[in-house]
Amino acid sequence: MKNTFCALLSLLLVGFLSSCQQHSERDIYTGAYVAHVQLDSTTLIATEVMNGLESPWDISVDPEGWIWVTELEGVVSRVNPESGEVMKLLQLTDINRSRGRGLWTKVLHPDFDEHPYVFLFYSFAEQELGSRIVRYTFTGDTLTERTLILDDLPGGRGHNGSRMMIGPDNKLWMGTGDSHRGDLAQNPATYHGKVLRMNLDGSTPDDNPFPGSRVWSTGHRNIQGITHGNGLIYTSEHGAAAHDEVNLIQKGRNYGWPDVQGFCDSESERQYCRDSLIVEPLVAFEPAVPPAGMEYYDFDAIPEWKNSLLMSTLRVQTLRVLHLDDSGEQIENIQIFFQQHFGRLRDVAVDQQGRVFLLTSNTDWYRESRPDIHDPGLIEQGDRIIMLQFADEQLLARFEDTENKQILEENMIPRYLGDSEILDDMRAGEQLYLAHCASCHLQDGAGMEGIVPPLIGSDWVSGSRRGLIDMMLHGIPEDEKTGAFDWEMPVYRSLENDEIAAILNYIREEFSSETDYFSPDEIEDSRNAGGN
């Protein structure tokens, strides 16, 4: 009997140790101090919940306060912000993972206790450029009962978006990218560059604006965030080199891409906007920020941020607080925090206590194209989840003796790559190239095989001066693109003439044998000739 008891005890210990091993696959640093954050009258404490993440994309919080996080490799994990316990719940096996593809967004059912459903959107391997939505059931320690919701979503080597949410109407909402097919963003018969609305089983609601279609709105470029508040739907999306947008989504309306970028402020755009009833953004950012995940905040825990949109940004590495008016239909002012302090911020989430969680994005593909703006230390420790919480007396006392305290405040003046502060140290052309072009063509001009063409040895770079200027002002005509690359050349009309000239002079000198130089007047002449 004693031997039987010992054997059972041994089995239980083995099972316990195996479980501990499964849930401790990463090096976790729980509750590590990061910084004090001083608002007008509120002090926040920033602590690290988790690090060691690889290319994470999406975070959300369940009713028990656990944080759910996805990684592009197809991993879904759940982490306890109090204890640091990590549960790896799922590794997708049918995923297509590359620079522009993988496991993107997820959403938890709003009544998670009764309906423990998790919806995932990812690129799948059976079809090179296909994406799908699936639903899993959470059992307490794993995800099971896989159910296909939708598998005819577009995919590409970039501009795959995306974000999902379940709205106040109990419908599944999704913002999609145009998959580098801007020509399809206006077409309601496709899912490229759209906001979609569907029932939770994937079927089409009867009250959608286009009969029989999941499309709710058209004319989007690359949606990165979607949230709701004040009974309204908001999105954040990337522009082409500039004109990043935050939009208030309206039923059946057109948001302009690719014919309108940002506001209707050029003559051709104004006419198009009148003819097509274009909805202008609540705000357009120029230079690009670019925006990522976004969450509506309406808690008393941080009163300074109540009734605002919290928006994470990538290249300029900030959290933006977009304060809304009482109607929720206007942005009254914008605050900037953490600029270039935590690195790129991919997503933001809020729990039931009003605590804010930030997800960094320093290990994704961008580190290869822009090593000049990446802190090697941030990359080495992997991406992190950082928690911001109201500092009551007990919490302040806990960190009273912390050495090397950091007091972070609002960044009063935004600092962009390419501003005069940086230009003092680097040639203007090189810095502007790094700010606007290197994310695709890479710092050394080598491009990315099968995705973005190289500038080194390119006929475009060494060829016609007028052709090179027109490429910057108007992009590449569809019939002149090579089939070897799945790419989209942004239009840079929003840059000043001297900025375009500086970029062209840099790439001409750096990536070709030509030494002739461009002048701002030459760029202006080309603008006038092209009617821009």
QUILINLIN-V746818 format. One record per residue. RES is the residue in three letters. SS is DSSP state (2 for helix, 1 for strand, 0 for the rest). OMEGA is omega in whole degrees, -180 to 180 (* if undefined). D_FIRST is the distance of its C-alpha to the first C-alpha in whole Angstrom. Layout:
res ss omega d_first
RES SS OMEGA D_FIRST
RES SS OMEGA D_FIRST
This chain:
res ss omega d_first
MET 0 179 0
LYS 2 179 4
ASN 2 179 5
THR 2 179 5
PHE 2 180 6
CYS 2 179 9
ALA 2 179 10
LEU 2 179 11
LEU 2 179 12
SER 2 179 14
LEU 2 179 15
LEU 2 179 17
LEU 2 178 18
VAL 2 179 20
GLY 2 179 21
PHE 2 -180 23
LEU 2 178 24
SER 2 178 26
SER 2 178 27
CYS 2 -180 29
GLN 2 -180 30
GLN 2 -175 32
HIS 0 -179 33
SER 0 -176 34
GLU 0 -178 37
ARG 0 169 40
ASP 0 -174 41
ILE 0 177 41
TYR 0 -170 43
THR 0 172 43
GLY 0 -179 45
ALA 1 -180 48
TYR 1 177 51
VAL 1 -177 54
ALA 1 163 57
HIS 1 177 59
VAL 1 -176 61
GLN 1 174 64
LEU 0 -178 65
ASP 0 -179 68
SER 0 -176 66
THR 0 173 63
THR 1 175 60
LEU 1 171 58
ILE 1 176 55
ALA 1 177 54
THR 1 -180 50
GLU 1 178 49
VAL 1 -173 46
MET 1 168 45
ASN 1 180 47
GLY 1 178 46
LEU 1 -180 47
GLU 0 179 49
SER 0 176 52
PRO 1 -176 51
TRP 1 -165 53
ASP 1 172 52
ILE 1 173 50
SER 1 -174 49
VAL 1 179 47
ASP 0 -176 44
PRO 0 178 44
GLU 0 178 41
GLY 0 177 43
TRP 1 180 42
ILE 1 175 44
TRP 1 -178 44
VAL 1 174 46
THR 1 172 47
GLU 1 -173 48
LEU 0 179 51
GLU 0 178 48
GLY 0 -178 47
VAL 1 171 44
VAL 1 -180 43
SER 1 179 41
ARG 1 -175 40
VAL 1 178 40
ASN 1 -177 40
PRO 0 180 43
GLU 0 -175 41
SER 0 -176 38
GLY 0 179 39
GLU 0 -179 36
VAL 1 176 37
MET 1 173 36
LYS 1 -171 37
LEU 1 -172 37
LEU 1 167 40
GLN 1 179 41
LEU 0 -180 44
THR 0 -178 45
ASP 0 -174 48
ILE 1 173 50
ASN 0 -174 53
ARG 0 175 53
SER 1 -176 56
ARG 0 -175 59
GLY 0 -176 60
ARG 1 179 57
GLY 0 177 53
LEU 1 -175 51
TRP 1 -168 53
THR 1 176 53
LYS 1 176 50
VAL 1 177 50
LEU 1 176 47
HIS 0 -177 48
PRO 0 175 50
ASP 0 -169 47
PHE 0 179 44
ASP 0 -179 42
GLU 0 -178 43
HIS 0 -174 44
PRO 0 -175 42
TYR 1 177 44
VAL 1 179 45
PHE 1 -180 49
LEU 1 174 49
PHE 1 -177 52
TYR 1 174 53
SER 1 -176 55
PHE 1 -167 53
ALA 0 -175 53
GLU 0 -179 54
GLN 0 -170 58
GLU 0 -175 59
LEU 0 -179 61
GLY 1 177 59
SER 1 -178 57
ARG 1 171 54
ILE 1 175 53
VAL 1 178 49
ARG 1 174 47
TYR 1 175 43
THR 1 179 40
PHE 1 -177 38
THR 0 -177 35
GLY 0 177 34
ASP 0 178 33
THR 0 176 35
LEU 1 -177 38
THR 1 174 38
GLU 1 180 40
ARG 1 179 43
THR 1 178 46
LEU 1 178 50
ILE 1 -177 52
LEU 1 -179 55
ASP 1 178 56
ASP 1 177 60
LEU 1 -178 60
PRO 1 175 62
GLY 0 179 61
GLY 0 178 63
ARG 0 177 63
GLY 0 179 64
HIS 0 176 64
ASN 0 -177 61
GLY 0 20 61
SER 0 170 59
ARG 1 173 57
MET 1 170 56
MET 1 168 56
ILE 1 -172 55
GLY 0 178 58
PRO 0 177 59
ASP 0 -178 60
ASN 0 175 56
LYS 0 176 58
LEU 1 180 56
TRP 1 180 59
MET 1 172 59
GLY 1 -177 62
THR 0 171 63
GLY 1 -179 65
ASP 0 179 68
SER 0 -177 66
HIS 0 174 69
ARG 0 180 71
GLY 2 179 73
ASP 2 -179 76
LEU 2 -176 73
ALA 0 180 72
GLN 0 -173 75
ASN 0 -178 74
PRO 0 179 72
ALA 0 178 71
THR 0 179 69
TYR 0 179 66
HIS 0 175 67
GLY 0 -175 68
LYS 0 159 67
VAL 1 -180 65
LEU 1 176 63
ARG 1 -177 62
MET 1 172 60
ASN 0 -175 57
LEU 0 174 54
ASP 0 179 53
GLY 0 -180 56
SER 0 -175 59
THR 0 177 62
PRO 0 -179 63
ASP 0 -175 66
ASP 0 174 68
ASN 0 -173 68
PRO 0 180 71
PHE 0 -173 72
PRO 0 178 71
GLY 0 -177 68
SER 0 175 67
ARG 0 -177 64
VAL 1 177 67
TRP 1 177 68
SER 1 -174 70
THR 1 172 72
GLY 0 177 73
HIS 0 -178 70
ARG 0 -177 70
ASN 1 -175 66
ILE 1 -178 64
GLN 1 -180 62
GLY 1 175 61
ILE 1 -179 61
THR 1 178 60
HIS 1 177 61
GLY 1 -177 63
ASN 0 -177 66
GLY 0 -176 65
LEU 1 -180 66
ILE 1 180 65
TYR 1 174 65
THR 1 169 65
SER 1 -178 66
GLU 1 -180 67
HIS 0 168 68
GLY 0 179 72
ALA 0 179 74
ALA 0 176 74
ALA 0 175 75
HIS 0 168 75
ASP 1 -170 71
GLU 1 161 71
VAL 1 -173 69
ASN 1 171 70
LEU 1 -169 70
ILE 0 180 69
GLN 0 -174 71
LYS 0 173 71
GLY 0 -173 73
ARG 0 -176 75
ASN 1 -178 75
TYR 0 161 75
GLY 0 -175 77
TRP 0 5 75
PRO 0 -174 77
ASP 0 179 80
VAL 0 176 80
GLN 0 -177 78
GLY 0 -179 77
PHE 0 178 80
CYS 0 -171 83
ASP 0 171 85
SER 0 -177 87
GLU 2 -180 90
SER 2 179 89
GLU 2 -179 85
ARG 2 180 87
GLN 2 179 89
TYR 2 -180 86
CYS 2 178 84
ARG 2 -176 87
ASP 2 -172 87
SER 2 179 83
LEU 0 -178 82
ILE 1 173 80
VAL 0 178 77
GLU 0 -178 78
PRO 0 172 75
LEU 0 177 74
VAL 1 174 74
ALA 1 -176 75
PHE 1 177 74
GLU 0 6 76
PRO 0 -178 75
ALA 0 178 72
VAL 0 -38 69
PRO 0 -176 67
PRO 1 175 65
ALA 1 -176 61
GLY 1 -175 59
MET 1 -179 60
GLU 1 176 59
TYR 1 -178 60
TYR 1 -179 60
ASP 0 -178 61
PHE 0 177 58
ASP 2 -177 60
ALA 2 176 57
ILE 2 -172 60
PRO 2 -180 63
GLU 2 -177 65
TRP 2 -177 64
LYS 0 -177 64
ASN 0 178 65
SER 1 172 65
LEU 1 175 64
LEU 1 -174 62
MET 1 175 62
SER 1 179 61
THR 1 -172 63
LEU 0 -170 63
ARG 0 -180 66
VAL 0 166 67
GLN 0 -178 64
THR 0 160 64
LEU 1 179 62
ARG 1 177 65
VAL 1 -177 66
LEU 1 -175 68
HIS 1 -178 69
LEU 1 172 70
ASP 0 -175 73
ASP 0 -179 72
SER 0 -175 72
GLY 0 -174 70
GLU 0 179 73
GLN 0 172 74
ILE 1 -175 73
GLU 1 176 75
ASN 1 -176 74
ILE 1 173 71
GLN 1 -178 69
ILE 1 179 68
PHE 1 170 65
PHE 0 -175 63
GLN 0 178 65
GLN 0 179 64
HIS 0 178 62
PHE 0 -172 58
GLY 0 -179 60
ARG 0 178 60
LEU 1 -174 58
ARG 1 -175 57
ASP 1 179 56
VAL 1 179 55
ALA 1 -179 53
VAL 1 178 53
ASP 0 -174 50
GLN 0 178 50
GLN 0 -178 51
GLY 0 174 54
ARG 0 -176 52
VAL 1 180 54
PHE 1 179 52
LEU 1 177 54
LEU 1 -180 53
THR 1 -177 55
SER 0 -177 56
ASN 0 -178 57
THR 0 -179 55
ASP 0 -174 56
TRP 0 -174 59
TYR 2 -180 62
ARG 2 180 61
GLU 2 -178 62
SER 2 -179 66
ARG 0 179 66
PRO 2 -177 65
ASP 2 -178 68
ILE 2 180 66
HIS 0 176 62
ASP 0 -179 61
PRO 2 179 59
GLY 2 179 56
LEU 2 179 56
ILE 2 -176 55
GLU 2 -178 53
GLN 0 -178 50
GLY 0 -179 50
ASP 1 -169 51
ARG 1 164 50
ILE 1 -178 49
ILE 1 -179 51
MET 1 174 51
LEU 1 -180 54
GLN 1 178 53
PHE 1 -177 55
ALA 0 173 55
ASP 0 -176 55
GLU 2 -179 55
GLN 2 -179 52
LEU 2 177 52
LEU 2 179 55
ALA 2 -179 53
ARG 2 -176 50
PHE 0 -176 53
GLU 0 -176 55
ASP 0 180 55
THR 0 176 54
GLU 0 176 57
ASN 0 177 59
LYS 0 174 59
GLN 0 178 61
ILE 1 -179 63
LEU 1 178 63
GLU 0 177 66
GLU 0 173 68
ASN 0 -172 70
MET 0 -178 73
ILE 0 179 75
PRO 0 -180 73
ARG 0 -177 73
TYR 0 171 73
LEU 0 -177 73
GLY 0 179 77
ASP 0 -172 78
SER 2 -180 81
GLU 2 179 78
ILE 2 -177 77
LEU 2 176 80
ASP 0 -173 81
ASP 0 -176 79
MET 0 175 79
ARG 0 -176 82
ALA 2 -177 82
GLY 2 -180 82
GLU 2 -178 78
GLN 2 177 77
LEU 2 175 78
TYR 2 180 77
LEU 2 -177 73
ALA 2 -170 73
HIS 2 -170 74
CYS 0 -171 74
ALA 2 180 71
SER 2 177 68
CYS 2 -175 69
HIS 2 -180 71
LEU 0 -175 69
GLN 0 -178 71
ASP 0 178 72
GLY 0 -175 74
ALA 0 -177 71
GLY 0 179 70
MET 1 -173 67
GLU 0 178 67
GLY 0 -177 67
ILE 0 -176 67
VAL 1 -177 70
PRO 0 177 73
PRO 0 172 74
LEU 0 179 77
ILE 0 179 78
GLY 0 -178 80
SER 0 176 80
ASP 2 177 84
TRP 2 -176 83
VAL 2 -176 83
SER 2 -173 86
GLY 0 -173 88
SER 0 177 90
ARG 2 -179 91
ARG 2 178 91
GLY 2 180 88
LEU 2 177 86
ILE 2 -179 87
ASP 2 177 87
MET 2 179 83
MET 2 -175 83
LEU 2 -170 85
HIS 2 -176 84
GLY 0 -179 81
ILE 0 176 81
PRO 0 -176 82
GLU 2 -176 80
ASP 2 178 82
GLU 2 177 82
LYS 0 179 78
THR 0 -180 77
GLY 0 -179 74
ALA 0 -176 72
PHE 0 176 71
ASP 0 -169 69
TRP 0 178 71
GLU 0 180 73
MET 0 179 76
PRO 0 176 76
VAL 0 -175 79
TYR 0 180 80
ARG 0 -177 84
SER 0 178 82
LEU 0 177 83
GLU 0 -178 86
ASN 2 -179 88
ASP 2 177 88
GLU 2 177 84
ILE 2 179 85
ALA 2 -179 87
ALA 2 178 85
ILE 2 -178 82
LEU 2 178 84
ASN 2 -179 86
TYR 2 -176 83
ILE 2 177 81
ARG 2 -179 85
GLU 2 -172 85
GLU 2 -170 81
PHE 2 176 80
SER 0 179 84
SER 0 -180 87
GLU 0 -179 89
THR 0 178 90
ASP 0 -173 92
TYR 0 179 91
PHE 0 178 91
SER 0 177 93
PRO 2 179 92
ASP 2 179 95
GLU 2 177 94
ILE 2 180 91
GLU 2 178 93
ASP 2 180 96
SER 2 175 93
ARG 2 -177 92
ASN 2 180 95
ALA 2 -178 96
GLY 2 178 92
GLY 0 -179 93
ASN 0 * 90
